Amino acid sequence: MGCDDSTPPVACTLTAGELTDRASDWAELLALVSEREATANGVRLRLPRTPQVAATAADLIVREVQCCAFFTFVLNVDVTGVCLEVTAPPDGRGLLEQLIQ
């Protein structure tokens, strides 16, 4: 459960230009993924355990929820690395797949 119990609409509020820039940001982060695992509601990504990667991932997910509030992100850092789990409601899974392809 998130901080707010309301259900946000499955929609992205970025302009075309902003969407291109954001896709580039995601491509840079996704290039670092060492392991990808499908989950019941999304995907779990394993990233290198460095402060820069953790900070980059955190910055990106904060910006992402501003335009796609229906996504849920969990960022976990432990001895094995940085783990980013991204989930979406059923009607947002197509956008999730586009985001993390």
C-alpha positions in Angstrom: 0.0 0.0 0.0 1.3 3.4 -0.9 1.1 6.7 0.9 -2.2 7.6 -0.7 -5.1 5.2 -1.1 -6.5 6.9 -4.2 -6.1 5.2 -7.5 -4.3 7.4 -10.1 -5.3 7.2 -13.7 -3.2 5.1 -16.1 -1.8 8.0 -18.1 1.5 9.8 -18.7 1.6 13.5 -18.5 4.9 14.1 -20.4 5.0 16.0 -23.7 6.5 14.3 -26.7 9.9 16.0 -26.1 9.9 15.2 -22.4 9.0 11.6 -23.2 12.0 11.3 -25.6 14.4 12.7 -22.9 12.9 10.4 -20.2 13.2 7.3 -22.5 16.9 8.2 -22.8 17.3 8.4 -19.0 15.7 5.0 -18.6 17.8 3.5 -21.4 21.0 4.6 -19.6 19.8 3.0 -16.3 18.5 -0.1 -18.0 21.9 -0.6 -19.7 23.3 -1.3 -16.2 20.8 -4.1 -15.4 22.6 -7.4 -14.6 19.4 -9.4 -13.8 15.8 -9.0 -14.8 13.0 -11.0 -13.2 9.3 -10.8 -14.0 7.0 -10.5 -10.9 3.3 -10.9 -10.6 2.6 -7.2 -11.2 5.8 -6.0 -13.0 9.5 -6.5 -12.9 12.5 -6.6 -10.6 15.8 -5.3 -11.8 19.2 -5.9 -10.3 21.7 -3.0 -10.7 25.3 -2.5 -9.5 25.7 -1.5 -5.9 27.3 1.9 -6.2 26.2 5.2 -4.7 25.9 6.8 -8.2 23.6 4.0 -9.5 21.4 4.2 -6.4 21.2 8.0 -6.6 20.5 7.8 -10.4 17.7 5.3 -9.9 16.2 7.2 -7.0 16.2 10.5 -9.0 14.6 8.8 -12.0 11.8 7.1 -10.1 10.9 10.3 -8.2 10.6 12.1 -11.6 8.7 9.1 -13.1 5.9 9.1 -10.5 5.4 12.8 -11.2 4.2 12.0 -14.7 3.0 8.3 -14.3 1.6 8.2 -10.9 0.1 4.7 -11.5 3.6 3.1 -11.3 4.9 1.9 -8.0 8.7 1.7 -7.4 10.6 0.0 -4.6 14.3 0.7 -4.4 16.3 -1.7 -2.2 20.0 -1.6 -1.5 21.8 -4.5 0.1 25.0 -6.4 0.0 24.1 -8.0 -3.4 23.4 -4.7 -5.2 20.6 -2.3 -6.0 17.2 -3.8 -6.6 14.5 -1.8 -8.3 11.0 -3.3 -8.4 8.5 -1.6 -10.7 4.8 -2.5 -10.6 1.7 -1.3 -12.4 -2.0 -2.1 -12.3 -3.2 -4.5 -15.0 -4.2 -1.7 -17.4 -0.8 -0.1 -17.0 1.3 -3.2 -17.8 1.7 -2.3 -21.4 3.2 1.1 -20.5 5.4 -0.7 -18.0 6.7 -3.0 -20.7 7.5 0.0 -22.9 9.3 1.7 -20.0 11.6 -1.1 -19.2 12.2 -2.8 -22.5 
